[in-house]
Amino acid sequence: MTVLRLGQCPDATRELIGGKAFSINSMLTLGLPVPPAFVLGTDECTRYYASDRKLAEDVLAELRSGIACLESTLGRTFGATNKPLLVSVRSGAPRSMPGMMDTVLNLGINDSVETALREETSDAEYAADTHRRFKEQFRKVVGSDPSPEPWDQLEAAVAAVFDSWHSPRAVAYRRHHGISDDGGTAVTVQAMVFGNLDDHSGTGVLFTRDPVTAQSAPLGEWLPRGQGEDVVSGRCTPLTLGHLAESMPDVHRQLMDSASLLERTFCDVQDIEFTVESGHLWLLQTRSAKRSACAAVHHAVTFEKEGIVTPEGALSMISPDQLSAFLRPHLSPTARIGATVLARGEVACPGVVTGIVVGTADEAEEMAEQGIDVILARPTTDPDDVHGILAAKAIITEIGGATSHAAVVSREFNRACVVGCGEGSLMDLVGRNVTVDATSGEILDGFLEVEIPSKDTHPDLQVVTQWLAASETGNDNPLNKILAAAH
């Protein structure tokens, strides 16, 4: 396989074309509004590395063929000075790796194309903004200034996306999740739609159900006159989807209808990226939403109640790690909303505790003897701090990683621990009441409510227990072993 035109390949698998292209292909098959696209499969990534990181001539020819299909569909021309076509070049592994690989948007623009966009839209600001965005992102991803020749831009971007499969962050992500380095990423080339076009344009992200709390209502963000990277990168402060409902109710209604269809099609909570261009809704991607432990358990129960999945299907929506985390003390979902984050670091030993921050091991021991719950904050730790670690409810450090002294000792003594919060980030917290969430790696202001779920009283866990009891494979299910070990 070299190039597949999405929407016309019903048998294409996630392993062959990657998760992003698979979702685009599925949405097009469902008749949803998706910009036209084609994909270079994951096998081409393997071939690229086997060819000393060079794109074969037949691949370059297929790229031109794919662009020609987009041109004929849209009536626009790549690199032209009249009705130019711009594209995005996106990564897509078989298993979702959000933000770990690279994307280039607005590709195909140069000075002449910017002029053409300005003349077509009578909006110099939009044309210049689009060109600026492209140059900045291209430099960041490819590592050089873009060529004025759009075809050279495309070749360089495709190679950069393939290269990002072995970027340090992608490799680290796969190591953490036990994903093989084999397989590679696909590259999806999709016609651009512009959320930065005018006052009736924007971009957003929608979760079909809240991925953090046990709420079934959708959760999303909307950024007028923006592009997708503005939202997912966190560089801008978006609005709630309620603002979209107020300003463009028909678009919002269409988005909610599409979200419901996608959720029932994929039988899972969806994370949907969308763009509105001059009042027209476009869906760019959908994928299973990453979610907290409490959300994973609750949404599995809700999906089964609503008839979207069977009990067996619902059990498959809960991973052993999520169930284990759910059974640990954790923040009340309502308490987490709006909490002030004072510092962030790397989780070294999980747990959620509250206490007063102290700056020395001796102080931790002294205050603990008075019955006060303390959090030991140190720039870093050494063996002489062991008495303070034993006295404290949690340890937080400015320097060090998961193999540091603080991390090793905290695990030995089962103390919640967050390390590597950054130099100078913690010692000013001495004397403050804080909550250490060593599941997210956050130190939060104040004493927040902590819950300890009971498998015997928590309604969602009761349902999960009933499913396992009725399942033919329940005794062998890792979830059953975790519940059996819970108090």
Protein Blocks (a to p, Z undefined) as FASTA:
>chain_A
ZZdcehiamkbcfklnojklmmmmmmmmnopacdddddddfklmmmmmmnoopacfklmm
mmmmmmmmmmmmnopaehiaghpaddddddddfbdcehkaccdehihiafklmmmmmmmn
opaklmmmmmmmmmmmmmmmnopacdfblklmmmmmmmmmmmmmmgmklmmmmmmnopaf
ehiacddddddddfklbmmbccddddfbdfkbmcfbdcddddehiafklmmnopaccddf
klmmmmmmmlmmmmmmmmmmmmmmnopacddddddeehiacdfbdcdddddfklmmmmmm
mmmmnomacfklmmmmpcfklmmmmmpccddfklmnopacfbdcddfbgcdddddddfbf
klmmmmmmnopacddddfbdcfklmmmmmmpmbdcdfbdcfkbmklmmmmmnopacdehk
bghklmmmgoiacdddfknopacedjdddddddfklmmklmmmmmmmmmpmklmmpmklm
mmmmpZZ
